[in-house]
Amino acid sequence: MGRGDLTDAEWERLRPFLPVSNRRCGRWRDHRQVIDGILHRVRTGVQWRDLPERFGPWKTVYERHRLWSADGTWERLLQHVQAAADAAGEIDWDISVDSTIVRAHHHAAGARTEPPPVPASKGDAARTPARDAVAESRRPPGGGGAGGEDLGRSRGGFTTKLHLSADGRCRPLSLIVTPGQRADCTQFIAVMEKIRVPRLGPGRPRVRPESLAADKAYSNGLVREYLRRRGIRHAIPEKTDSQAARLRKGSHGGRPPGFDEERYKKRNTVERTINRLKQSRAVATRYDKRRYIYLGTTTAAALVIWLRT
């Protein structure tokens, strides 16, 4: 076993949930070998063509990662691991939300401008694909240049922003990718709605945390109203200009929003989660041209964090 490869215990946790061949278009290459190759690239950021030979043909490893990023396999594996942790009572549901800027390497530019083929129908998506031609038809919508691939322009060049929520043990619960200039508060509801931890037995997936902490970027009426409507306790500091505007109105300005300083101190968990994600070089710098492939890369890094925590 090489450095960074799956251990036997980690492999056994993933093996029952991996796709199986439909026996009509050949067999999958050994999943464990290919996953080790994908994780090696996620950790080191090496070009796909430069993968060590022990992982097999580089194109096979790349195509498997591209396919699993497109059909949601990485997200399903992450949810299965989260479900097992929740069943064991190992998830701290005092969560935090934040975002981070990711610089895009120049290799991330140059994706085709025409949109990819339309995804396959719902019935077809339920079956496990086995050929590259099938996988190509299931690519998520994209194209349209840098904007269509969530590459935003800033003073430093092309950037991508990674929005995420993290539990109290510094593990990602949900991930969203947007252009780098996108405001944090505009993606808050999308990040929260993506939290979905299935139950191992009967019952609906858990989607509501016990409490939430976020910085001033999320301090607006829409965010607070969403949290109140769902009954989620939150610690979000009030912006200085909002506080000044409320005080100017006097008694008509309403009461100041509640703020728990002790709870807010736990917001550092999401910062530490970001640091752990960015230990993977393919996450800290975006090399992937397609948005959905970069999201799959980030999800694979999050899966490793859950397996090894």
N, C-alpha and C positions, 0 to 999 in steps of 0.2 A: 504494500500500500504506500503510495507516494504522499508527500506533504499536501494537505488539503483535501485528500480523497475521502470518500464516505467510509466510515467505520462499519463493521459488521452490524452493530446495533442500529446505527442510522439507516443503513440499507434495509434492514428488516422493518423499520417504521415506514419506509416509502414503498417497498416492493408490492404490498397488496393493492395499492391504488394506482399503479402505473398502467398505461394502456397496453392492451394485448393485440396480437395480430389477428386479422380477420381470415387469415389463411387463404386469401384469394390473390394477393399481390406480393407474395413472399413473406419472409419473417423479419422481425425487427432485429437489428444488431443488438448485442448484449446491452441492456439498459444501463447496468452499473458502469460499464466501461465508458459509455457515451456520456452519462451524467457526470462522471469524474472529469471528462474532457471539458464539458460545459463549465463546471465549477472552476476548473483550472483557468479557463479564459476569463471568467467573471472576476476571479481573485487577482489575476496578474495583468489583465488588459492586453494580452498578447494578441497579435493578429491571428485570425483563424488558420491561415495557411502555415503558421509557425507552431502549431500545436505539436507536442512531442508524439512520436510514433506509437507510443504505448497506448494512446487513446483511440487508435484506429484512423481511418481516413478522415481528414479534417472536414471534408465536405459533408460526410455523414453526420458528424457532430454538429456542424453549423445548421444543416437542414433539420435535424431533430429539434434544436433550440428554436429555430424559426417557426417550425410547425407548432410546438408546444406553446410558444408565445402567442400564436394566432388563434388557436382553438381553446385557450384558457386552461391548459393542463397545469401550468405552473401555479396558477391561482387556485385550482382545485387541490393540488398537493398541499399548498399552504393552508387552506381551510381544513383539510383533514388533520394536519398536525396541530392546528389551533384547537380543533374540536377535541382531540385527545387530551391536550393540556387543560382545556376548560372542564372536561369530565373529571380530571384529577384535582381540580381546584387550584391549578397553578397559574391562572391568569389574574393579575391585579387589575380590576376594572376601574380604577382611578386613572383615567387616561389623560394624555396631553396631545395637543395638535400644533403643528408648525410646518414650515416649508424650508427648503434650501435651494440655492442656486447651483446648477451644475454647468460647468463650462463645456461647450461642445468642441471637440477636436475637429480639425478641418476634414478629417475622414468621414465625419458625420454629414457633411454637405454633399450635394450632388445626387440626391434621390430623384427618381423619375418624377416628372411633373404630372403625368397622366394618372388618374386614379386607378387603383388596383381593381381586379374583377370583383363583381358583386359577391358577397359571401353566400355560401350554399344555404339551402333551406333548412328549417329547424329539424326536420326529420333526418336529413343527411348529416347534420352536425352531431347527432347522437351516436353515429357510428364512428369507429376509430379509423382515421385515414391511414393509408399505408404507402402512398406514392407521392412523389413531389408534385405531380400534376394536380392531384386532388388537394394537396395542401395549398398550392398556389391559388386555387379558386376560393379558398376560405380566408384569404388575407383580409383583415379589417380594413374599412375605408381609410384612405389616406391620399397621399400625392398632393399635387397643387403647390409644390415648392416647399420652402422652409416653413411657411405658416401652416401648411397641412400636416407637417411632421412635428409640430410643437417645438420649432426652433425660433426663439425670439431674438430680436436685435437689441443690443445695448451698446454702451461705450466700449465694452470689452470684446464685442463681437457676438457671435451666436451663443445663446444660452438656453438652457431648459430648466424649468423649476419643478422640483419634486415635492408634492404635498403629501403629508402622511399623518397618521395617528399612531400613538404608541401606548402600550400598557405600562403599568407601574414597574415592570421589570425590564424595560428598555428593549421591547420587541415590537416590530411593526404590526399593526392590526389592519391597516388599509393604506393603499398607495395610489396616487394619481399623478400623471405627468401633464404639464402645460407649458406653453412658451414662457421664457424667462421673465417677461415684463408683466405677467398676469398677477393681479393683486391677490393676496392671501385670502381675504374675506370672501371673495367671489367663489372660491372653491371649497369653503367650509362645509356647506351642506352636502356637496358631492362626496367629500372625504368621510363624513359621518354616515351617509347612506351606504357607503361601500363596506362598512363594518358589518360582517356577517359570519358568525361562528356557529357552524351547525352543531346539533346535538347528536351524540352517538346513538341514543335511543329515540323514542318518539318525542315529538315536540318541535316547536318552531325554532329556527336559529336565533341565537342571541344577537341583538343589534343595538341594545341600549346600555351604555356604561353607567356606573354609579355616580361618577362625578367627572368633571373636565376642567383642565387648566389650559389657558392660551394667553399669548401676549397681547399688547394693545392693537396689533394689526387686525384682530378679530373683534374689536370693541365697536360694534354698531348695533342699531336696533334690530335688523333682520336676524343677526346671529343670536342675540339675546332672546328674541321672541321665539325662535326655533327651539332653543334649549328649554325655555319655560313651557312651551307647548308639549314637549316630550317629557317634562318632569325631570330634567337632568340638572343637578346642582353644578354650578360652575364658578370658577375664580378667574375673572378677566378684568384687568385694571381699566379704569376709565381714562380715556384720552384727555389731555390737558385742555384742548380747545372745546371738547364736549362738556367738560366740567365748567369751564368759563361761561359757555353759552347757557348752561343750566342755571348758574348762579345769577346771571344777568336777568333772567326771567323771574327771579325771586320765588314766591310761593307757587307761581304757575309753572316753574321749571320741573316740578316733581321731585321725588326722593332720589338720592344717589343710589346707583346699583350696589347691591351687596358685594362685598369682596372679602374673601378669607385669605389673609396673608400666609398663614401656615400651610394651607392647601396649595397656594401658588408656588411655594418653595419646591414642590415636587415636579414643577414644570421642566426641571432640568433633565427629566427622564427622556423627553423627546429629543433634546439636544444630544444626549448621549447615544440615543438610537441612531440619529443621523451620523454621528461619528463612527458608529459600528458599521453602518451601511457603506460609508465612504472608505472604509478599510479595503473594500473591493475596488480595485482601480477602474474596472469597467463601469462602475457606478459613479465614482468620483469624477470621472471624465467620460463624456458621452462619445463613444466611437460608432454607435449604431446609426445608420441612416434613417431607418424606419422607427416611428414612435412606438409601435406595438412591440417591436423587438427590444427596444431599450426598456420598456416597462417589464417585459419578460426577464431581462437581465436583472433588473432591480428586484423583481419578485423572487428570482432564484437566490439572490443574496439574502433576502429576508427569510427565505426558507432555511438557509444554512444557519442563520442566527437562532431560529426557533429550535432546530435540531440540536444545536450545541449549547443551549442555555439550560 
